[in-house]
């Protein structure tokens, strides 16, 4: 058995577990469940550390074998070990799915932040000086002016 085969198996399993957490994170983001998001952050941390360790181990393997990281695929193909190649491809696919899920969740966070900022701007009545409904502390504005419903 090639020394990388077991490494790729474990790395793929870690990617799959991390992907499951990213899917749970997506669900928590869409329902805006802050408590679950905090729990998921704690659950994701060990897998993030494991994925970093896998990356470091691959870099170390490449250094030991005088390979550039970009040459790893060629090196694995040159081993002519179908099982090793299959585990390498499965790892790459799992890693790609993790990256896509992470990017998806980042877009959800960005959208939520944008929506929240827009709502806060609306409540503060940005763009219409002196006629804000609420001040930055969330207290009702004391300007005495009322807003026309058409501007709400």
N, CA and C atoms as a LAMMPS dump frame, in Angstrom:
ITEM: TIMESTEP
0
ITEM: NUMBER OF ATOMS
456
ITEM: BOX BOUNDS ff ff ff
-5.0000000000000000e+02 5.0000000000000000e+02
-5.0000000000000000e+02 5.0000000000000000e+02
-5.0000000000000000e+02 5.0000000000000000e+02
ITEM: ATOMS id mol type element x y z
1 1 1 N 0.858 -1.183 0
2 1 2 C 0 0 0
3 1 3 C 0.899 1.239 0
4 2 1 N 0.553 2.17 -0.85
5 2 2 C 1.291 3.433 -0.947
6 2 3 C 1.016 4.268 0.305
7 3 1 N 2.03 4.975 0.817
8 3 2 C 1.834 5.754 2.05
9 3 3 C 0.75 6.831 1.943
10 4 1 N 0.471 7.316 0.753
11 4 2 C -0.549 8.354 0.603
12 4 3 C -1.971 7.796 0.584
13 5 1 N -2.111 6.51 0.331
14 5 2 C -3.45 5.936 0.19
15 5 3 C -4.27 6.108 1.468
16 6 1 N -3.702 5.749 2.595
17 6 2 C -4.413 5.896 3.855
18 6 3 C -4.649 7.379 4.169
19 7 1 N -3.688 8.208 3.807
20 7 2 C -3.832 9.649 4.018
21 7 3 C -5.043 10.186 3.238
22 8 1 N -5.166 9.778 1.976
23 8 2 C -6.29 10.247 1.168
24 8 3 C -7.622 9.727 1.694
25 9 1 N -7.636 8.49 2.184
26 9 2 C -8.866 7.942 2.754
27 9 3 C -9.316 8.765 3.956
28 10 1 N -8.395 9.043 4.868
29 10 2 C -8.739 9.811 6.063
30 10 3 C -9.119 11.24 5.697
31 11 1 N -8.405 11.831 4.759
32 11 2 C -8.709 13.201 4.347
33 11 3 C -10.092 13.277 3.706
34 12 1 N -10.444 12.271 2.914
35 12 2 C -11.781 12.271 2.305
36 12 3 C -12.859 12.142 3.383
37 13 1 N -12.647 11.287 4.362
38 13 2 C -13.622 11.135 5.454
39 13 3 C -13.789 12.443 6.217
40 14 1 N -12.684 13.121 6.464
41 14 2 C -12.751 14.409 7.158
42 14 3 C -13.488 15.452 6.313
43 15 1 N -13.256 15.418 5.004
44 15 2 C -13.963 16.341 4.101
45 15 3 C -15.466 16.061 4.125
46 16 1 N -15.841 14.789 4.122
47 16 2 C -17.261 14.425 4.136
48 16 3 C -17.928 14.901 5.431
49 17 1 N -17.248 14.718 6.547
50 17 2 C -17.799 15.172 7.826
51 17 3 C -17.924 16.691 7.852
52 18 1 N -16.919 17.374 7.328
53 18 2 C -16.94 18.837 7.273
54 18 3 C -18.067 19.315 6.346
55 19 1 N -18.254 18.606 5.246
56 19 2 C -19.318 18.95 4.302
57 19 3 C -20.692 18.821 4.963
58 20 1 N -20.88 17.789 5.767
59 20 2 C -22.151 17.622 6.481
60 20 3 C -22.392 18.81 7.417
61 21 1 N -21.347 19.272 8.074
62 21 2 C -21.484 20.441 8.95
63 21 3 C -21.783 21.701 8.15
64 22 1 N -21.176 21.823 6.976
65 22 2 C -21.452 22.984 6.12
66 22 3 C -22.913 22.977 5.653
67 23 1 N -23.461 21.803 5.396
68 23 2 C -24.874 21.72 5.015
69 23 3 C -25.777 22.106 6.183
70 24 1 N -25.403 21.687 7.386
71 24 2 C -26.163 22.107 8.567
72 24 3 C -26.054 23.615 8.771
73 25 1 N -24.882 24.143 8.487
74 25 2 C -24.664 25.581 8.602
75 25 3 C -25.568 26.336 7.623
76 26 1 N -25.694 25.815 6.395
77 26 2 C -26.579 26.435 5.41
78 26 3 C -28.003 26.503 5.956
79 27 1 N -28.462 25.396 6.545
80 27 2 C -29.816 25.365 7.089
81 27 3 C -29.977 26.375 8.228
82 28 1 N -28.974 26.463 9.082
83 28 2 C -29.032 27.411 10.2
84 28 3 C -28.983 28.85 9.698
85 29 1 N -28.231 29.088 8.631
86 29 2 C -28.177 30.433 8.063
87 29 3 C -29.516 30.832 7.462
88 30 1 N -30.168 29.904 6.789
89 30 2 C -31.445 30.245 6.155
90 30 3 C -32.551 30.443 7.187
91 31 1 N -32.454 29.748 8.325
92 31 2 C -33.455 29.95 9.383
93 31 3 C -33.011 30.99 10.397
94 32 1 N -31.798 31.511 10.218
95 32 2 C -31.211 32.524 11.102
96 32 3 C -31.17 32.052 12.551
97 33 1 N -30.758 30.795 12.74
98 33 2 C -30.644 30.185 14.058
99 33 3 C -29.23 30.425 14.598
100 34 1 N -29.07 31.524 15.322
101 34 2 C -27.754 31.94 15.805
102 34 3 C -27.177 30.922 16.785
103 35 1 N -28.006 30.351 17.634
104 35 2 C -27.528 29.353 18.595
105 35 3 C -26.924 28.147 17.9
106 36 1 N -27.603 27.664 16.872
107 36 2 C -27.078 26.521 16.122
108 36 3 C -25.814 26.908 15.366
109 37 1 N -25.757 28.12 14.843
110 37 2 C -24.558 28.579 14.141
111 37 3 C -23.343 28.585 15.069
112 38 1 N -23.545 29.008 16.313
113 38 2 C -22.444 29.011 17.269
114 38 3 C -21.979 27.592 17.573
115 39 1 N -22.924 26.666 17.711
116 39 2 C -22.57 25.26 17.954
117 39 3 C -21.808 24.684 16.767
118 40 1 N -22.276 25.001 15.576
119 40 2 C -21.621 24.485 14.376
120 40 3 C -20.209 25.032 14.222
121 41 1 N -20.01 26.258 14.622
122 41 2 C -18.67 26.84 14.569
123 41 3 C -17.711 26.026 15.44
124 42 1 N -18.164 25.656 16.619
125 42 2 C -17.336 24.833 17.515
126 42 3 C -17.116 23.437 16.927
127 43 1 N -18.123 22.877 16.277
128 43 2 C -17.997 21.541 15.689
129 43 3 C -17.105 21.552 14.451
130 44 1 N -17.09 22.662 13.734
131 44 2 C -16.28 22.758 12.514
132 44 3 C -14.799 22.945 12.814
133 45 1 N -14.472 23.553 13.928
134 45 2 C -13.079 23.889 14.245
135 45 3 C -12.139 22.681 14.18
136 46 1 N -12.466 21.524 14.779
137 46 2 C -11.538 20.389 14.701
138 46 3 C -11.339 19.884 13.268
139 47 1 N -12.387 19.947 12.468
140 47 2 C -12.254 19.491 11.079
141 47 3 C -11.427 20.478 10.252
142 48 1 N -11.555 21.735 10.56
143 48 2 C -10.711 22.729 9.89
144 48 3 C -9.245 22.45 10.214
145 49 1 N -8.978 22.169 11.477
146 49 2 C -7.609 21.848 11.887
147 49 3 C -7.12 20.576 11.193
148 50 1 N -7.986 19.576 11.087
149 50 2 C -7.602 18.324 10.421
150 50 3 C -7.28 18.568 8.944
151 51 1 N -8.099 19.383 8.277
152 51 2 C -7.852 19.66 6.859
153 51 3 C -6.539 20.425 6.673
154 52 1 N -6.229 21.302 7.589
155 52 2 C -4.945 22.016 7.534
156 52 3 C -3.803 21.024 7.723
157 53 1 N -3.975 20.086 8.643
158 53 2 C -2.953 19.066 8.869
159 53 3 C -2.753 18.209 7.633
160 54 1 N -3.848 17.829 6.972
161 54 2 C -3.734 17.043 5.734
162 54 3 C -2.943 17.818 4.676
163 55 1 N -3.228 19.095 4.576
164 55 2 C -2.51 19.936 3.616
165 55 3 C -1.014 19.97 3.933
166 56 1 N -0.699 20.128 5.203
167 56 2 C 0.708 20.163 5.615
168 56 3 C 1.395 18.823 5.334
169 57 1 N 0.686 17.723 5.558
170 57 2 C 1.267 16.405 5.307
171 57 3 C 1.532 16.196 3.817
172 58 1 N 0.613 16.67 2.982
173 58 2 C 0.828 16.549 1.54
174 58 3 C 2.029 17.39 1.102
175 59 1 N 2.146 18.579 1.645
176 59 2 C 3.297 19.427 1.318
177 59 3 C 4.592 18.772 1.778
178 60 1 N 4.556 18.163 2.949
179 60 2 C 5.746 17.479 3.47
180 60 3 C 6.119 16.291 2.567
181 61 1 N 5.116 15.541 2.139
182 61 2 C 5.37 14.411 1.235
183 61 3 C 6.015 14.912 -0.062
184 62 1 N 5.48 15.988 -0.59
185 62 2 C 6.037 16.553 -1.83
186 62 3 C 7.485 16.995 -1.63
187 63 1 N 7.777 17.635 -0.503
188 63 2 C 9.144 18.066 -0.232
189 63 3 C 10.092 16.874 -0.134
190 64 1 N 9.637 15.819 0.537
191 64 2 C 10.47 14.627 0.692
192 64 3 C 10.771 13.966 -0.65
193 65 1 N 9.851 14.078 -1.582
194 65 2 C 10 13.431 -2.879
195 65 3 C 10.383 14.413 -3.984
196 66 1 N 10.845 15.596 -3.584
197 66 2 C 11.284 16.629 -4.529
198 66 3 C 10.226 16.934 -5.593
199 67 1 N 8.995 17.119 -5.134
200 67 2 C 7.88 17.429 -6.03
201 67 3 C 7.335 18.806 -5.703
202 68 1 N 6.889 19.489 -6.734
203 68 2 C 6.086 20.687 -6.525
204 68 3 C 4.664 20.197 -6.239
205 69 1 N 3.905 20.962 -5.496
206 69 2 C 2.546 20.536 -5.154
207 69 3 C 1.717 20.285 -6.41
208 70 1 N 1.967 21.048 -7.458
209 70 2 C 1.248 20.868 -8.719
210 70 3 C 1.617 19.589 -9.452
211 71 1 N 2.691 18.957 -9.048
212 71 2 C 3.14 17.729 -9.693
213 71 3 C 2.616 16.478 -8.992
214 72 1 N 1.872 16.638 -7.933
215 72 2 C 1.391 15.496 -7.159
216 72 3 C 0.512 14.569 -7.993
217 73 1 N -0.385 15.136 -8.791
218 73 2 C -1.283 14.303 -9.614
219 73 3 C -0.471 13.452 -10.587
220 74 1 N 0.537 14.048 -11.211
221 74 2 C 1.394 13.298 -12.133
222 74 3 C 2.138 12.193 -11.392
223 75 1 N 2.608 12.517 -10.212
224 75 2 C 3.339 11.539 -9.4
225 75 3 C 2.434 10.354 -9.043
226 76 1 N 1.206 10.643 -8.673
227 76 2 C 0.264 9.58 -8.308
228 76 3 C -0.061 8.724 -9.532
229 77 1 N -0.281 9.36 -10.669
230 77 2 C -0.538 8.598 -11.892
231 77 3 C 0.651 7.724 -12.275
232 78 1 N 1.861 8.204 -12.025
233 78 2 C 3.067 7.451 -12.358
234 78 3 C 3.222 6.211 -11.486
235 79 1 N 2.557 6.179 -10.345
236 79 2 C 2.648 5.019 -9.457
237 79 3 C 1.904 3.81 -10.032
238 80 1 N 1.023 4.051 -10.985
239 80 2 C 0.22 2.999 -11.636
240 80 3 C -0.491 2.128 -10.602
241 81 1 N -1.068 2.781 -9.625
242 81 2 C -1.826 2.114 -8.559
243 81 3 C -3.263 2.63 -8.651
244 82 1 N -4.137 1.787 -9.199
245 82 2 C -5.523 2.2 -9.438
246 82 3 C -6.227 2.585 -8.141
247 83 1 N -5.942 1.885 -7.065
248 83 2 C -6.585 2.18 -5.787
249 83 3 C -6.136 3.537 -5.251
250 84 1 N -4.852 3.81 -5.353
251 84 2 C -4.318 5.101 -4.925
252 84 3 C -4.935 6.229 -5.749
253 85 1 N -5.012 6.042 -7.046
254 85 2 C -5.603 7.056 -7.923
255 85 3 C -7.073 7.284 -7.581
256 86 1 N -7.802 6.213 -7.289
257 86 2 C -9.22 6.339 -6.939
258 86 3 C -9.39 7.125 -5.633
259 87 1 N -8.561 6.832 -4.645
260 87 2 C -8.651 7.554 -3.37
261 87 3 C -8.252 9.017 -3.535
262 88 1 N -7.283 9.268 -4.381
263 88 2 C -6.864 10.649 -4.647
264 88 3 C -8.004 11.424 -5.313
265 89 1 N -8.637 10.823 -6.312
266 89 2 C -9.748 11.485 -7.005
267 89 3 C -10.934 11.705 -6.061
268 90 1 N -11.234 10.713 -5.216
269 90 2 C -12.334 10.864 -4.259
270 90 3 C -12.042 12.002 -3.283
271 91 1 N -10.785 12.108 -2.858
272 91 2 C -10.391 13.198 -1.966
273 91 3 C -10.561 14.55 -2.655
274 92 1 N -10.098 14.644 -3.903
275 92 2 C -10.216 15.909 -4.641
276 92 3 C -11.673 16.309 -4.826
277 93 1 N -12.525 15.339 -5.132
278 93 2 C -13.948 15.637 -5.309
279 93 3 C -14.576 16.11 -3.997
280 94 1 N -14.249 15.432 -2.899
281 94 2 C -14.788 15.842 -1.599
282 94 3 C -14.297 17.238 -1.23
283 95 1 N -13.041 17.512 -1.507
284 95 2 C -12.478 18.825 -1.22
285 95 3 C -13.158 19.912 -2.052
286 96 1 N -13.449 19.617 -3.311
287 96 2 C -14.141 20.565 -4.182
288 96 3 C -15.552 20.837 -3.661
289 97 1 N -16.251 19.782 -3.236
290 97 2 C -17.604 19.972 -2.685
291 97 3 C -17.569 20.82 -1.421
292 98 1 N -16.534 20.624 -0.593
293 98 2 C -16.39 21.449 0.62
294 98 3 C -16.2 22.917 0.248
295 99 1 N -15.358 23.159 -0.727
296 99 2 C -15.098 24.541 -1.14
297 99 3 C -16.373 25.182 -1.696
298 100 1 N -17.12 24.433 -2.499
299 100 2 C -18.367 24.966 -3.06
300 100 3 C -19.382 25.255 -1.958
301 101 1 N -19.503 24.35 -0.99
302 101 2 C -20.444 24.552 0.116
303 101 3 C -20.019 25.739 0.976
304 102 1 N -18.727 25.88 1.198
305 102 2 C -18.226 27.007 1.979
306 102 3 C -18.502 28.326 1.256
307 103 1 N -18.28 28.345 -0.066
308 103 2 C -18.569 29.546 -0.856
309 103 3 C -20.061 29.874 -0.825
310 104 1 N -20.899 28.843 -0.915
311 104 2 C -22.358 29.033 -0.854
312 104 3 C -22.742 29.675 0.469
313 105 1 N -22.188 29.163 1.572
314 105 2 C -22.512 29.708 2.885
315 105 3 C -22.001 31.138 3.036
316 106 1 N -20.86 31.418 2.453
317 106 2 C -20.331 32.785 2.498
318 106 3 C -21.273 33.737 1.759
319 107 1 N -21.835 33.277 0.64
320 107 2 C -22.795 34.122 -0.089
321 107 3 C -24.053 34.344 0.749
322 108 1 N -24.498 33.316 1.47
323 108 2 C -25.672 33.475 2.332
324 108 3 C -25.402 34.486 3.443
325 109 1 N -24.223 34.42 4.034
326 109 2 C -23.852 35.365 5.088
327 109 3 C -23.814 36.779 4.518
328 110 1 N -23.203 36.929 3.354
329 110 2 C -23.109 38.251 2.726
330 110 3 C -24.504 38.802 2.42
331 111 1 N -25.389 37.955 1.9
332 111 2 C -26.752 38.398 1.589
333 111 3 C -27.481 38.819 2.874
334 112 1 N -27.318 38.042 3.923
335 112 2 C -27.968 38.364 5.194
336 112 3 C -27.445 39.683 5.75
337 113 1 N -26.133 39.89 5.663
338 113 2 C -25.55 41.146 6.139
339 113 3 C -26.08 42.324 5.328
340 114 1 N -26.175 42.151 4.03
341 114 2 C -26.683 43.224 3.17
342 114 3 C -28.134 43.552 3.519
343 115 1 N -28.95 42.507 3.71
344 115 2 C -30.353 42.731 4.052
345 115 3 C -30.482 43.43 5.402
346 116 1 N -29.657 43.033 6.356
347 116 2 C -29.697 43.658 7.68
348 116 3 C -29.265 45.122 7.6
349 117 1 N -28.199 45.381 6.836
350 117 2 C -27.742 46.771 6.657
351 117 3 C -28.834 47.617 6.005
352 118 1 N -29.495 47.061 5.007
353 118 2 C -30.563 47.805 4.33
354 118 3 C -31.706 48.11 5.289
355 119 1 N -32.057 47.139 6.112
356 119 2 C -33.129 47.35 7.076
357 119 3 C -32.736 48.406 8.104
358 120 1 N -31.506 48.351 8.585
359 120 2 C -31.042 49.368 9.533
360 120 3 C -31.037 50.754 8.895
361 121 1 N -30.616 50.846 7.646
362 121 2 C -30.637 52.13 6.951
363 121 3 C -32.063 52.65 6.821
364 122 1 N -32.984 51.751 6.549
365 122 2 C -34.387 52.15 6.434
366 122 3 C -34.902 52.652 7.775
367 123 1 N -34.58 51.934 8.845
368 123 2 C -35.044 52.347 10.171
369 123 3 C -34.423 53.668 10.608
370 124 1 N -33.169 53.885 10.22
371 124 2 C -32.506 55.147 10.562
372 124 3 C -32.87 56.246 9.585
373 125 1 N -33.546 55.865 8.514
374 125 2 C -33.981 56.8 7.484
375 125 3 C -32.787 57.513 6.866
376 126 1 N -31.788 56.734 6.497
377 126 2 C -30.583 57.289 5.885
378 126 3 C -30.962 58.01 4.591
379 127 1 N -30.319 59.089 4.321
380 127 2 C -30.561 59.831 3.086
381 127 3 C -31.546 60.957 3.26
382 128 1 N -32.271 60.979 4.369
383 128 2 C -33.209 62.06 4.642
384 128 3 C -32.839 62.664 5.995
385 129 1 N -31.885 63.579 6.002
386 129 2 C -31.382 64.112 7.267
387 129 3 C -32.483 64.733 8.122
388 130 1 N -32.369 64.488 9.413
389 130 2 C -33.253 65.127 10.374
390 130 3 C -34.618 64.492 10.489
391 131 1 N -34.922 63.496 9.698
392 131 2 C -36.259 62.916 9.812
393 131 3 C -36.191 61.419 10.087
394 132 1 N -35.125 60.976 10.74
395 132 2 C -34.98 59.561 11.055
396 132 3 C -35.99 59.117 12.082
397 133 1 N -36.451 57.905 11.938
398 133 2 C -37.415 57.368 12.896
399 133 3 C -36.697 56.947 14.164
400 134 1 N -35.546 56.262 14.004
401 134 2 C -34.77 55.797 15.145
402 134 3 C -33.349 56.332 15.038
403 135 1 N -32.752 56.59 16.204
404 135 2 C -31.35 56.997 16.19
405 135 3 C -30.461 55.748 16.217
406 136 1 N -29.158 55.937 16.274
407 136 2 C -28.237 54.804 16.194
408 136 3 C -28.286 53.908 17.425
409 137 1 N -28.833 54.396 18.513
410 137 2 C -28.984 53.577 19.72
411 137 3 C -30.3 52.8 19.72
412 138 1 N -31.12 53.017 18.712
413 138 2 C -32.392 52.319 18.631
414 138 3 C -33.528 53.047 19.322
415 139 1 N -33.256 54.245 19.802
416 139 2 C -34.302 55.037 20.45
417 139 3 C -35.066 55.818 19.394
418 140 1 N -36.305 56.096 19.721
419 140 2 C -37.133 56.865 18.795
420 140 3 C -36.566 58.266 18.656
421 141 1 N -36.491 58.733 17.446
422 141 2 C -35.946 60.055 17.175
423 141 3 C -36.829 61.112 17.824
424 142 1 N -36.208 62.176 18.293
425 142 2 C -36.963 63.229 18.985
426 142 3 C -37.101 64.474 18.141
427 143 1 N -37.033 64.31 16.857
428 143 2 C -37.107 65.483 15.988
429 143 3 C -38.527 66.022 15.909
430 144 1 N -39.509 65.181 16.249
431 144 2 C -40.886 65.648 16.207
432 144 3 C -41.493 65.554 14.83
433 145 1 N -40.702 65.226 13.841
434 145 2 C -41.221 65.104 12.5
435 145 3 C -41.748 63.705 12.283
436 146 1 N -42.776 63.606 11.488
437 146 2 C -43.316 62.3 11.149
438 146 3 C -43.011 62.027 9.699
439 147 1 N -42.976 60.755 9.381
440 147 2 C -42.687 60.357 8.001
441 147 3 C -43.971 60.072 7.27
442 148 1 N -44 60.503 6.055
443 148 2 C -45.114 60.222 5.178
444 148 3 C -45.076 58.736 4.832
445 149 1 N -46.203 58.087 4.772
446 149 2 C -46.262 56.658 4.464
447 149 3 C -45.64 56.328 3.126
448 150 1 N -45.674 57.243 2.188
449 150 2 C -45.104 56.972 0.875
450 150 3 C -43.583 56.861 0.927
451 151 1 N -42.954 57.335 2.009
452 151 2 C -41.501 57.274 2.146
453 151 3 C -41.055 56.099 2.999
454 152 1 N -41.958 55.311 3.488
455 152 2 C -41.619 54.181 4.374
456 152 3 C -41.004 53.045 3.577
